[in-house]
Amino acid sequence: MMPFMRRCTDPREFGRVVVLYGGSSAERDVSLAGGQAVLEALRSQGIEAAALDTGQRQWIDQFLQTPYDRAFIMLHGRGGEDGTIQGFLQQLGIPYTGSGVAGCALTMDKVRCKQLWQAQELLTAPFALAESAQDGAAIAARLGLPLAVKPAREGSTIGVSRIDRLDDFAQGYALARKQDERVLVEPWLRGQELTVAVLQEMALPVVRIQAPGGWYGYEAKYHSAETRYFCPAGLEAAMEESACLLATKACRACDVTGWARVDMILDTEQRLWLLEINTVPGMTSHSLVPMAAQAVGLDFPALCWLILESSLP
């Protein structure tokens, strides 16, 4: 049985909706694709909706010239998931989908997010911040090899490297540093990659990901035909429940509301490790939230309606 009920049934209750998409982050292309899909889904249900690319010059002038009643945020990365656009809309008194300023800012910064999880005794990998390309040896001595080197504030695995040899650390550091001045280093966790979508503070079924080469990177996420997804995930019932509970706890710890996607690793010792939270998950043909929603009887338009409801008081 589908556990989600609509709070409103009349599309006129939403008023005039603007889908904010595009932007100028490294995830612009993904945002454009997802935003267009959301726009079409909203319109198919009789909702008055328009789209606005925040990566265009003078988009704010265009935005202010139209009396929108609420915003569906489909912006990924910095400028979209870091609290910036949320703060802008909040100052204007325009309701929007998803988490507020605090939740978005905390989860976009992987360091702050991990620190909160650690304070709540939620399992996440130990980490270090690399100050220079010469820090590899000291960090590897502490965390071991292989390492994951990544920008502290970026999404879609952009700028992420797997470091198996210390000789490669400088190159991985340089790649991450192109995206962010803060470079996060963690042990490379081995195990099954899982993700749990959270909608209306309830977890959807777990999706298990099997990527070519064992790494769910940008190419595997958005372009590869070899990446396989399993929903149901094929986990034992107790483990599925544990993953769902962990996802909701991780969201509460970071003040994440409305909808989100929590990524985690199930290691060979059957431990669940939190990786990150996406407060504006992807909504493309390869995206995981629609896949999990489908498993409980929610098609794409219905999912978009329920997400839009998170903008209601």
C-alpha positions in Angstrom: 0.0 0.0 0.0 1.2 3.5 -0.9 2.0 5.2 2.5 1.8 8.8 1.1 -1.4 10.8 0.9 -1.9 14.1 -0.9 -2.5 17.1 1.4 -4.3 18.9 -1.3 -6.1 17.7 -4.4 -6.8 20.9 -6.3 -3.8 22.1 -8.4 -5.0 25.7 -7.9 -4.0 25.6 -4.3 -0.4 25.8 -5.4 -0.9 29.0 -7.3 1.7 30.0 -9.8 4.8 27.8 -9.5 8.3 28.5 -10.8 10.8 25.6 -11.3 14.3 27.0 -10.6 16.8 25.0 -12.6 20.1 25.2 -14.5 22.3 27.5 -12.3 26.0 27.8 -12.7 27.3 24.9 -10.6 29.2 21.9 -12.0 25.9 20.0 -12.0 24.2 22.4 -14.4 23.4 19.9 -17.1 21.8 17.5 -14.6 19.7 20.3 -13.2 18.5 21.3 -16.6 17.3 17.8 -17.5 15.7 17.2 -14.1 14.0 20.7 -14.0 12.5 20.1 -17.5 11.1 16.7 -16.4 9.6 18.3 -13.2 8.1 21.1 -15.2 6.3 18.8 -17.6 5.1 16.6 -14.7 3.6 19.6 -12.9 1.9 20.9 -16.0 0.5 17.4 -16.7 -1.5 17.6 -13.5 -3.0 21.0 -14.1 -0.5 23.0 -12.1 0.3 26.5 -13.5 4.1 26.2 -13.7 7.0 28.0 -15.5 10.7 27.4 -15.5 13.6 29.8 -14.9 17.2 29.2 -15.5 19.2 30.8 -12.7 22.4 30.5 -14.7 21.2 33.2 -17.1 22.2 36.8 -16.6 19.5 39.0 -15.0 17.5 36.0 -13.9 16.6 37.8 -10.7 15.1 40.7 -12.6 13.0 38.2 -14.5 12.0 36.4 -11.3 10.9 39.6 -9.6 8.8 40.7 -12.5 6.5 37.7 -12.1 4.3 37.2 -9.0 5.1 33.6 -8.3 3.4 31.9 -5.3 6.0 29.2 -4.7 9.2 27.7 -6.1 10.1 24.1 -6.9 13.9 24.1 -6.5 15.7 21.8 -8.9 19.2 23.4 -8.5 22.1 21.1 -7.6 25.4 21.9 -6.0 26.5 25.3 -4.8 23.9 28.1 -5.3 21.1 25.5 -5.2 21.7 23.0 -2.4 23.9 25.2 -0.1 21.2 27.4 1.4 21.9 30.3 -1.0 18.7 30.2 -3.1 16.7 29.1 0.0 17.8 32.3 1.8 16.9 34.4 -1.2 13.4 33.0 -1.4 12.9 33.2 2.3 13.7 36.9 2.4 11.1 37.4 -0.3 8.5 35.4 1.6 8.2 32.8 -1.2 7.6 29.2 -0.1 9.9 26.6 -1.7 10.3 22.9 -1.8 12.7 20.9 0.4 14.9 21.8 3.3 15.5 25.3 4.7 18.7 27.3 4.8 20.3 25.5 7.7 19.7 21.9 6.5 20.9 22.8 3.0 24.1 24.6 4.2 25.0 21.8 6.6 24.6 18.9 4.2 26.4 20.7 1.3 29.4 21.0 3.5 30.5 17.4 3.9 32.8 18.2 6.8 30.2 19.9 8.9 27.7 17.2 8.1 30.0 14.4 9.2 30.8 16.3 12.4 27.1 16.4 13.2 26.7 12.7 12.5 29.7 12.0 14.7 28.1 14.0 17.5 24.9 12.0 17.1 26.9 8.7 17.1 25.9 7.9 13.6 28.5 5.8 11.7 30.4 7.8 9.1 34.0 7.3 7.9 36.9 9.1 9.6 38.3 12.0 7.6 41.0 14.5 7.3 41.3 17.9 5.5 44.2 18.1 3.1 45.9 21.5 3.2 48.3 20.7 0.4 49.4 18.0 -2.1 52.2 17.1 0.3 49.7 15.9 3.0 49.1 12.5 1.4 51.7 10.5 3.4 50.5 11.7 6.8 46.9 11.2 5.9 47.5 7.7 4.5 49.4 6.7 7.6 46.3 7.7 9.7 43.5 6.5 7.4 45.2 3.8 5.2 44.9 3.2 1.5 42.9 3.4 -0.7 41.7 6.9 -0.1 38.8 9.0 -1.4 39.8 12.5 -2.2 37.0 14.9 -2.9 35.9 18.5 -2.7 34.2 19.2 0.6 31.3 21.1 -1.1 30.4 19.5 -4.3 28.0 16.8 -5.6 27.6 14.1 -8.3 31.1 12.8 -7.4 32.6 15.7 -9.4 36.2 16.1 -8.5 36.4 12.8 -6.7 39.4 10.5 -7.0 40.3 7.0 -5.7 43.9 7.0 -4.5 45.5 3.6 -4.4 49.1 4.8 -4.4 50.6 7.7 -2.6 52.2 8.8 -5.9 48.7 9.7 -7.2 47.7 11.8 -4.2 48.9 15.1 -5.6 46.9 14.6 -8.8 43.8 13.7 -6.8 44.3 16.7 -4.6 44.7 19.0 -7.6 41.5 17.7 -9.2 39.4 18.2 -6.0 41.0 21.6 -5.4 39.7 22.8 -8.8 36.2 22.5 -7.4 36.7 23.7 -3.8 39.5 25.2 -1.7 38.6 22.6 1.0 39.7 19.1 0.2 38.2 16.2 2.2 40.0 12.8 2.4 38.4 9.6 3.7 39.2 5.9 3.6 37.7 4.3 0.4 34.9 2.2 1.9 34.4 -1.2 0.3 31.0 -2.7 0.1 27.5 -2.4 -1.5 26.4 1.1 -2.4 22.9 1.9 -1.1 20.7 5.0 -1.3 17.5 5.8 0.6 15.1 8.5 -0.5 13.2 10.3 2.3 9.9 11.9 1.5 7.7 13.6 4.0 10.1 12.4 6.7 9.4 8.7 5.7 12.0 6.5 4.0 11.2 4.9 0.6 12.6 1.5 -0.3 16.3 1.1 -0.4 18.0 1.1 -3.9 21.1 -0.9 -4.3 23.6 0.3 -7.0 26.0 -1.9 -8.9 28.3 0.3 -11.0 30.8 -0.9 -13.6 34.2 -1.1 -12.0 32.7 -0.8 -8.5 32.6 3.0 -8.6 29.4 5.0 -8.9 31.1 8.1 -10.4 29.7 10.8 -12.6 29.8 8.7 -15.8 28.1 5.7 -14.0 25.4 8.0 -12.6 24.3 9.8 -15.7 25.6 8.1 -18.8 26.5 4.5 -18.4 24.2 1.8 -19.6 26.1 -0.8 -17.5 25.1 0.6 -14.1 22.5 -1.6 -12.5 19.9 -0.6 -9.9 18.0 -3.0 -7.6 14.8 -2.0 -5.9 13.9 -4.0 -3.9 17.5 -4.0 -3.0 17.7 -7.7 -2.1 18.6 -7.0 1.5 17.4 -9.0 4.5 14.3 -7.3 6.1 16.2 -6.3 9.2 19.0 -4.6 7.2 16.5 -2.8 4.9 14.8 -1.5 8.1 18.1 -0.4 9.5 19.1 1.5 6.4 15.8 3.3 6.3 16.0 4.2 10.0 19.6 5.4 9.6 18.5 7.6 6.7 15.8 9.3 8.7 18.1 9.8 11.6 20.8 11.3 9.4 18.2 13.8 8.0 16.9 14.8 11.4 20.4 15.3 12.7 21.0 17.9 9.9 17.5 19.5 10.0 16.7 18.1 6.5 13.0 18.2 5.7 10.6 17.7 2.8 12.6 15.3 0.6 16.2 14.1 0.3 18.4 11.2 -0.6 20.8 9.6 1.8 23.8 7.7 0.4 25.5 5.0 2.4 27.8 1.9 2.1 27.0 -1.5 3.5 30.4 -3.1 4.2 31.5 -6.7 4.3 30.9 -6.7 8.1 27.3 -5.7 7.6 27.9 -2.2 8.9 26.1 0.8 7.4 28.3 3.9 6.8 26.8 7.3 6.0 28.3 9.0 3.0 26.2 12.1 2.3 22.8 13.7 2.0 21.5 15.3 -1.1 18.8 17.9 -0.3 17.9 18.3 -4.0 18.3 14.9 -5.5 18.4 14.3 -9.2 15.2 13.8 -11.2 16.5 12.6 -14.5 15.9 9.3 -16.3 18.8 7.8 -14.3 17.7 9.2 -11.0 17.1 7.1 -7.9 14.3 8.9 -6.0 11.8 8.3 -8.8 12.9 4.6 -8.9 12.3 4.2 -5.2 9.0 6.1 -5.4 7.8 3.7 -8.2 8.4 0.8 -5.9 5.6 2.1 -3.6 3.2 3.0 -6.4 4.2 6.7 -6.9 4.7 7.6 -10.6 6.8 10.6 -11.5 4.0 13.2 -11.7 2.6 12.0 -8.3 6.1 12.2 -6.8 6.6 15.8 -8.1 3.2 16.7 -6.6 4.2 15.4 -3.2 7.5 17.2 -3.3 5.7 20.4 -4.2 3.5 19.9 -1.2 6.6 20.4 1.0 6.3 24.1 0.1 2.9 24.3 1.8 2.6 25.6 5.4 
